Structure formats: structure tokens, C-alpha cells
């Protein structure tokens, strides 16, 4: 005698949900978001350039310091 119950997978237990359609896209809002994304990408590129420049400065200063301490 088998007293174990068979479990149905969660997918089969879940009620059938109606598909939710995406709301209409507001072209003005989309344009604004694209503009903001582009501005953020420009800021990121500038920050990366600043970091790279600073890393070069540090290497140069370290080399000068090593040369002076020898």
C-alpha cells in the first residue's frame, strides 16, 4: 500500500494567467530616456578618461620619486 501523494508540478497548479499586454510607448518619454542614456554614457566616458589620465600621472610621479630616492 502506497500512502504517498503525487505532487503536481507548480506549472500545472498555477492558474492560467491572462497575458498582460505592454502599454503603448510614449514617443516623447522614449526620446527623453534615450537622451538621458546618451548623456550618462558621455559622463561615463569622461570619467573613464579622467581615471586613465590619473593612472598615467601616478605612474609618472612614482617613476620620478623612485629616480630621486636612488
Backbone as ProteinMPNN parsed JSONL, in Angstrom:
{"seq_chain_A": "XXXXXXXXXXXXXXXXXXXXXXXXXXXXXXXXXXXXXXXXXXXXXXXXXXXXXXXXXXXXXXXXXXXXXX", "coords_chain_A": {"N_chain_A": [[0.845, -1.176, 0.0], [0.649, 2.145, -0.909], [1.083, 5.155, 0.544], [1.919, 7.62, -0.213], [1.488, 10.829, -1.657], [1.009, 12.053, -4.898], [2.724, 14.74, -6.19], [1.804, 17.534, -8.036], [3.461, 19.33, -10.58], [4.5, 22.78, -10.055], [3.92, 24.355, -12.265], [1.736, 23.202, -13.445], [-0.122, 23.531, -11.446], [-0.476, 26.257, -11.27], [-2.747, 28.858, -11.92], [-4.22, 29.621, -15.083], [-2.919, 32.445, -16.369], [-3.883, 35.52, -17.707], [-2.338, 36.957, -20.507], [-0.418, 39.821, -20.136], [-0.596, 42.752, -21.838], [1.806, 45.001, -23.234], [1.916, 48.418, -22.306], [1.123, 51.238, -24.379], [3.803, 52.918, -25.967], [5.147, 55.988, -25.075], [6.205, 58.345, -27.261], [7.584, 60.765, -26.702], [8.49, 60.404, -24.088], [10.141, 58.209, -24.498], [12.075, 59.346, -26.19], [13.182, 61.205, -24.411], [14.268, 59.461, -22.492], [16.186, 58.146, -24.055], [17.868, 60.294, -24.655], [18.77, 60.964, -22.077], [20.106, 58.596, -21.45], [22.17, 58.647, -23.347], [23.527, 60.938, -22.47], [24.382, 60.035, -19.977], [26.095, 58.003, -20.781], [28.077, 59.536, -22.003], [29.044, 60.971, -19.795], [30.101, 58.819, -18.36], [32.128, 57.963, -20.103], [33.796, 60.219, -20.021], [34.532, 60.152, -17.325], [35.934, 57.748, -17.255], [38.071, 58.438, -18.911], [39.27, 60.389, -17.353], [40.086, 58.841, -15.175], [41.923, 57.152, -16.444], [43.824, 59.035, -17.25], [44.67, 59.951, -14.757], [45.793, 57.624, -13.732], [48.041, 57.423, -15.376], [49.381, 59.742, -14.589], [50.015, 59.041, -11.943], [51.755, 56.881, -12.356], [53.879, 58.202, -13.632], [54.666, 60.021, -11.631], [55.396, 58.199, -9.624], [57.593, 56.987, -10.855], [59.331, 59.197, -11.064], [59.715, 59.721, -8.338], [60.987, 57.362, -7.517], [63.306, 57.602, -8.983], [64.478, 59.833, -7.773], [64.924, 58.913, -5.198], [66.93, 57.091, -5.398]], "CA_chain_A": [[0.0, 0.0, 0.0], [1.461, 3.345, -1.051], [0.362, 6.292, 1.103], [2.475, 8.895, -0.67], [0.653, 11.527, -2.631], [1.766, 12.571, -6.031], [2.725, 16.203, -6.284], [1.775, 18.06, -9.398], [4.433, 20.416, -10.715], [3.914, 24.114, -9.86], [3.43, 24.907, -13.532], [0.396, 22.671, -13.676], [-1.008, 24.052, -10.407], [-0.697, 27.695, -11.432], [-3.906, 29.155, -12.767], [-3.873, 30.243, -16.363], [-2.931, 33.898, -16.248], [-4.032, 36.217, -18.978], [-1.117, 37.673, -20.88], [-0.535, 41.26, -19.958], [-0.005, 43.432, -22.983], [2.59, 46.173, -22.867], [1.228, 49.677, -22.583], [1.637, 51.971, -25.526], [5.019, 53.667, -25.675], [5.039, 57.422, -25.288], [7.402, 58.724, -28.021], [8.314, 61.84, -26.02], [9.178, 59.81, -22.943], [11.2, 57.384, -25.056], [13.127, 60.255, -26.644], [13.813, 61.746, -23.208], [15.088, 58.405, -21.897], [17.336, 57.938, -24.929], [18.746, 61.448, -24.467], [19.389, 60.816, -20.761], [21.046, 57.485, -21.54], [23.331, 59.129, -24.086], [24.255, 61.844, -21.582], [25.034, 59.212, -18.958], [27.219, 57.319, -21.434], [29.126, 60.546, -22.198], [29.647, 61.197, -18.477], [30.903, 57.643, -18.039], [33.336, 58.007, -20.933], [34.659, 61.271, -19.474], [35.067, 59.667, -16.048], [36.951, 56.739, -17.566], [39.243, 59.145, -19.43], [39.902, 61.026, -16.196], [40.757, 57.779, -14.421], [43.101, 56.724, -17.217], [44.812, 60.115, -17.144], [45.186, 59.951, -13.39], [46.68, 56.465, -13.598], [49.3, 57.788, -16.028], [50.047, 60.701, -13.697], [50.555, 58.302, -10.8], [52.926, 56.121, -12.815], [54.964, 59.147, -13.876], [55.13, 60.518, -10.335], [56.112, 57.105, -8.953], [58.905, 56.839, -11.515], [60.165, 60.342, -10.643], [60.062, 59.544, -6.94], [61.986, 56.293, -7.443], [64.559, 58.126, -9.525], [65.045, 60.752, -6.792], [65.32, 58.218, -3.979], [68.074, 56.193, -5.656]], "C_chain_A": [[0.891, 1.24, 0.0], [0.661, 4.545, -0.579], [0.892, 7.626, 0.628], [1.552, 9.515, -1.709], [1.543, 12.047, -3.737], [1.617, 14.081, -6.081], [2.638, 16.602, -7.745], [2.766, 19.201, -9.475], [3.752, 21.771, -10.561], [3.342, 24.698, -11.143], [2.006, 24.453, -13.786], [-0.6, 23.199, -12.649], [-1.356, 25.513, -10.601], [-1.904, 27.932, -12.325], [-3.437, 29.798, -14.07], [-4.032, 31.746, -16.232], [-3.074, 34.512, -17.626], [-2.741, 36.957, -19.278], [-1.369, 39.166, -20.765], [0.142, 41.922, -21.152], [0.744, 44.662, -22.505], [1.799, 47.436, -23.174], [1.868, 50.368, -23.786], [2.821, 52.825, -25.105], [4.785, 55.131, -26.013], [6.309, 57.873, -26.013], [8.228, 59.815, -27.347], [9.107, 61.289, -24.845], [10.344, 58.947, -23.416], [12.364, 58.245, -25.532], [13.896, 60.828, -25.462], [14.734, 60.71, -22.573], [16.327, 58.137, -22.738], [18.355, 59.056, -24.755], [19.488, 61.34, -23.132], [20.41, 59.683, -20.757], [22.317, 57.912, -22.266], [24.177, 60.056, -23.217], [25.005, 61.058, -20.505], [26.235, 58.475, -19.546], [28.382, 58.281, -21.665], [29.824, 60.825, -20.871], [30.543, 60.041, -18.079], [32.198, 57.631, -18.838], [34.311, 59.056, -20.42], [35.303, 60.82, -18.167], [36.156, 58.628, -16.288], [38.224, 57.407, -18.092], [40.001, 59.82, -18.295], [40.679, 59.999, -15.383], [42.022, 57.342, -15.141], [44.201, 57.774, -17.136], [45.457, 60.158, -15.777], [46.124, 58.774, -13.164], [48.04, 56.748, -14.24], [50.081, 58.751, -15.151], [50.71, 59.985, -12.523], [51.796, 57.529, -11.199], [54.121, 57.04, -13.041], [55.534, 59.65, -12.554], [55.88, 59.443, -9.563], [57.493, 56.912, -9.557], [59.837, 57.957, -11.105], [60.621, 60.169, -9.196], [61.132, 58.462, -6.779], [63.334, 56.791, -7.933], [65.231, 59.045, -8.515], [65.549, 60.028, -5.545], [66.473, 57.253, -4.192], [69.372, 56.861, -5.355]], "O_chain_A": [[1.791, 1.358, 0.831], [-0.324, 4.924, -1.212], [0.37, 8.669, 1.021], [0.93, 8.826, -2.517], [2.691, 12.43, -3.51], [0.51, 14.616, -6.019], [3.341, 16.045, -8.588], [2.898, 19.967, -8.52], [2.574, 21.917, -10.89], [2.374, 25.458, -11.1], [1.174, 25.216, -14.277], [-1.791, 23.306, -12.942], [-2.408, 25.967, -10.153], [-2.061, 27.283, -13.359], [-2.384, 30.434, -14.127], [-5.132, 32.254, -16.013], [-2.45, 34.065, -18.588], [-2.125, 37.524, -18.376], [-2.381, 39.693, -21.228], [1.314, 41.671, -21.433], [0.376, 45.286, -21.51], [1.097, 47.511, -24.182], [3.014, 50.097, -24.145], [2.834, 53.387, -24.01], [4.291, 55.468, -27.089], [7.394, 57.793, -25.437], [9.457, 59.787, -27.418], [10.26, 61.666, -24.634], [11.413, 58.954, -22.805], [13.522, 57.901, -25.296], [15.123, 60.927, -25.505], [15.849, 61.034, -22.162], [17.409, 57.922, -22.191], [19.559, 58.804, -24.71], [20.691, 61.594, -23.064], [21.462, 59.798, -20.129], [23.421, 57.571, -21.839], [25.405, 59.969, -23.226], [26.141, 61.391, -20.169], [27.268, 58.339, -18.89], [29.543, 57.891, -21.538], [31.051, 60.907, -20.82], [31.622, 60.249, -17.523], [33.256, 57.317, -18.294], [35.518, 58.817, -20.385], [36.483, 61.078, -17.931], [37.181, 58.626, -15.606], [39.33, 56.985, -17.755], [41.232, 59.821, -18.278], [41.802, 60.262, -14.954], [43.071, 57.179, -14.519], [45.374, 57.44, -16.973], [46.662, 60.38, -15.658], [47.137, 58.91, -12.479], [49.075, 56.353, -13.702], [51.291, 58.606, -14.982], [51.843, 60.3, -12.158], [52.784, 57.518, -10.465], [55.248, 56.697, -12.683], [56.752, 59.698, -12.381], [56.887, 59.731, -8.916], [58.462, 56.696, -8.83], [61.01, 57.711, -10.826], [61.777, 60.438, -8.867], [62.072, 58.623, -6.0], [64.376, 56.45, -7.373], [66.457, 59.034, -8.412], [66.498, 60.482, -4.907], [66.948, 56.652, -3.228], [70.431, 56.253, -5.515]]}, "name": "protein", "num_of_chains": 1, "seq": "XXXXXXXXXXXXXXXXXXXXXXXXXXXXXXXXXXXXXXXXXXXXXXXXXXXXXXXXXXXXXXXXXXXXXX"}
